[in-house]
Each structure stands twice: as structure tokens, then as C-alpha cells.
Amino acid sequence: MTDTTRRTISETNGARMAKNRILEDVADLTGTARRAIGDTAHKAADFATDMADEAVTRGRQAAKAVVHEVREHPVRSLAIGAAVGVLVAAILMRPRQR
């Protein structure tokens, strides 16, 4: 076997070893990325659930407050409702500018 052949075989073996190390590193990075993405997705889902629960709770509180105000001050509530209705109608009825 000549020196050139030995060198070529050695270089080929070295290239294979480097390729295998790169493949292992990529596999490790892929696993790490998958775990990180999974953790982030779970955290985002938990956060969204918490925010939705908070929105429902605050919506119920607001509805209770409105019902209380209407029962305590029916005439004022009617006047406010009428004023809002007139304002919405005025906005909807105005001519559109192009």
C-alpha cells in the first residue's frame, strides 16, 4: 500500500468520523429545540388559559355592575342608553366621504 493510499484512507476515515460527530450534534440540537418549543408551547397555552379565565371573571363582574346600576338608577340608565343610541345613529347616518 502506498503512502498516498494510506493518506487517502486516513482522510476518508477522518471525514466519516467528523460526519458522524456532526450528525450526533445535529440530533442533540434537534432534541433540545423540540423540548424548548414544547415547553414554550405549554407555557403559552397556560398563559392563554389564565388570560381567558381572567377575562371571563372580569366580564362577569362588569355585567353584575351594570345590572346593579340599572336597578339602582333606571331613569339615568335609560337616558344614557338613549344618548348612546342617538350617537350611534348619527354616526351611521352621516354621509360617507370618499
C-alpha positions in Angstrom: 0.0 0.0 0.0 1.4 3.4 -1.0 1.7 6.4 1.2 -0.9 8.2 -0.9 -3.4 5.3 -0.5 -2.8 5.3 3.3 -3.3 9.0 3.5 -6.5 8.8 1.4 -7.9 6.1 3.7 -6.9 8.0 6.8 -8.6 11.2 5.4 -11.7 9.2 4.5 -11.9 7.7 8.0 -11.4 11.2 9.5 -14.2 12.6 7.3 -16.5 9.8 8.3 -15.8 10.4 12.0 -16.4 14.1 11.5 -19.6 13.4 9.7 -20.8 11.1 12.5 -20.0 13.8 15.1 -21.9 16.4 13.1 -24.9 14.1 12.8 -24.8 13.4 16.6 -24.6 17.2 17.3 -27.5 17.9 14.9 -29.6 15.2 16.6 -28.8 16.7 20.0 -29.6 20.2 18.8 -32.9 19.0 17.3 -33.9 17.3 20.5 -33.1 20.4 22.5 -35.0 22.6 20.1 -38.0 20.3 20.2 -38.0 20.3 24.0 -37.7 24.1 24.1 -40.5 24.6 21.6 -42.7 22.1 23.5 -42.0 23.9 26.8 -42.8 27.3 25.2 -46.0 26.0 23.7 -47.2 24.7 27.1 -46.3 28.0 28.8 -48.2 29.9 26.1 -51.2 27.6 26.4 -51.2 28.1 30.2 -50.9 31.8 29.8 -53.7 32.0 27.3 -55.9 29.9 29.6 -55.2 32.2 32.6 -56.0 35.3 30.5 -59.2 33.8 29.2 -60.3 32.9 32.8 -59.4 36.4 33.9 -61.4 37.9 31.0 -64.4 35.8 31.9 -64.2 36.8 35.6 -63.9 40.5 34.8 -66.7 40.2 32.2 -69.0 38.7 34.8 -68.0 41.4 37.3 -68.8 44.1 34.7 -72.1 42.6 33.9 -73.0 42.5 37.6 -72.0 46.1 38.0 -74.2 47.1 35.0 -77.2 45.2 36.3 -76.7 46.8 39.7 -76.5 50.3 38.2 -79.6 49.8 36.0 -81.6 48.5 39.0 -80.4 51.4 41.3 -80.8 54.2 38.6 -83.3 53.1 35.9 -84.1 56.5 34.6 -80.5 57.5 34.3 -79.7 54.2 32.6 -82.5 54.8 30.1 -81.2 58.3 29.4 -77.6 57.0 28.9 -78.9 54.2 26.6 -80.9 56.7 24.6 -78.0 59.1 24.3 -75.7 56.2 23.1 -78.4 55.2 20.6 -78.6 58.7 19.2 -74.8 59.0 18.9 -74.6 55.6 17.1 -77.4 56.6 14.8 -75.8 59.9 14.0 -72.5 58.2 13.1 -74.3 55.6 10.9 -76.4 58.1 9.1 -73.8 60.7 8.3 -72.8 60.8 4.6 -69.6 58.9 3.7 -66.8 61.0 2.3 -64.6 59.4 -0.4 
